[in-house]
């Protein structure tokens, strides 16, 4: 059985702090799922955040130097 992520994120656990992901410009990031292999976005690709929007992240691949947008619904 799969549980929604909102439910799992709301569960309190003793001695474990709540998690919060805080992204900033210049921070290195790495996608975990294979997002788009034809554009080089696969598990373990190293990228640097260039710009943060309300529903997107603009990042630059460190090896190829290509800029790309990652959108969130």
C-alpha positions in Angstrom: 0.0 0.0 0.0 1.3 3.5 -0.9 0.6 6.5 1.3 0.5 10.1 0.0 3.7 12.1 0.7 1.7 14.8 2.6 0.6 12.2 5.1 4.1 10.8 5.5 5.6 14.3 5.8 3.1 15.2 8.6 4.0 12.3 10.9 6.1 13.3 13.9 8.9 11.0 15.0 10.6 11.4 18.4 14.2 12.7 18.3 14.1 13.3 14.5 13.7 16.9 13.4 11.1 17.8 10.7 12.7 18.1 7.3 12.8 21.3 5.3 14.5 21.7 1.9 16.0 25.2 1.5 17.5 25.9 -1.9 19.6 28.9 -2.7 21.3 30.2 -5.9 24.7 28.7 -6.4 23.9 25.5 -4.5 24.9 22.2 -6.2 22.0 19.8 -6.8 21.6 16.3 -8.2 18.4 14.8 -9.5 17.6 11.4 -8.1 15.1 10.0 -10.7 16.0 9.8 -14.4 14.1 13.0 -15.5 15.0 13.2 -19.2 17.9 11.2 -20.5 17.8 12.8 -23.9 18.7 16.1 -22.3 21.3 14.5 -19.9 19.0 14.7 -16.8 19.6 11.3 -15.3 20.3 10.0 -11.8 23.6 11.6 -10.5 23.9 14.5 -13.0 25.6 17.4 -11.1 24.0 20.8 -11.6 24.3 24.3 -10.1 21.2 26.4 -9.3 21.2 29.7 -11.3 17.7 31.0 -10.5 14.8 30.0 -8.4 11.2 30.8 -9.2 7.9 29.9 -7.6 7.4 26.8 -9.8 10.7 26.3 -11.5 14.4 25.9 -10.9 16.9 27.1 -13.5 20.1 25.0 -13.3 23.3 24.6 -15.3 24.9 21.3 -15.8 28.5 21.4 -14.5 30.0 19.1 -17.1 28.3 20.4 -20.3 27.5 24.0 -19.2 24.0 23.7 -20.6 21.2 25.7 -18.8 17.9 24.0 -18.2 14.6 24.6 -16.4 13.0 22.1 -14.0 9.3 22.8 -13.5 7.1 21.8 -10.6 3.3 21.5 -11.0 
